[in-house]
């Protein structure tokens, strides 16, 4: 019996390190065949090899979410090898400010921001999600229980970010990263509304402040802790929510 007949197939973008890698590791531990989407083929294969050595069914797939040709080729490879996709986790994302803590991202202050940086952030965090999701939808439609998880951020919550006395009041204003994650939440709702009738559950998640390269390792959560909510929403039962925004603490305000 081939592996696609007995295992769910999951694709995690940006999965060679950090939260994506931790999610891939957990999904593999649950018995899924996991595809490590990575821009760098070498890094993707290194991550996949490490997870295979731990006993997981894990494969690397070259995937730059901002490259339409690469996205199309990745979908074709999944089609040829597995014939379907059960889980898509849109995890690939950039902050735009490089590997610095949020408190140091002075280049995102709206009145002085470089528009090219804003465009680059939206290209990955929003347009890349549209490109990958649309390319993978024909494969997801062949799954008996397809799930899409978009990795957002607490910083994308308009409610939380607009509260002058809230937990994020100390963060610098952002014209790139935070708005891109707000847009991703809005996009999630629209996909969920379109795909609800097809039984495809689509939700956004906020992993929390995780220790990763993108924040210069200033986060207080481990990648495994941050990945927990990704995995939970990727493995929802058929009566699970759709068009929602969730953190480890539960539903989050938009």
Secondary structure, DSSP 8 states (H G I E B T S, - for coil): --HHHHS-EEEETT-SSHHHHHHHHHHHHTT-EEEEEESSHHHHHHHHHHHHHTT-EEEEEE--TT-HHHHHHHHHHHHHHTS--SEEEE-----SS-S--GGG-GGG-GGG--HHHHHHHHIIIIIHHHHHHHHHHHHHTTSSS-EEEEE--GGG-HHHHT-TTSTTTTS---SSHHHHHHHHHHHHHHHHHHHGGGT-EEEEEE--SB--GGGTT--SB-HHHHHHHHHHHHT--TT---S-EEETTEE---
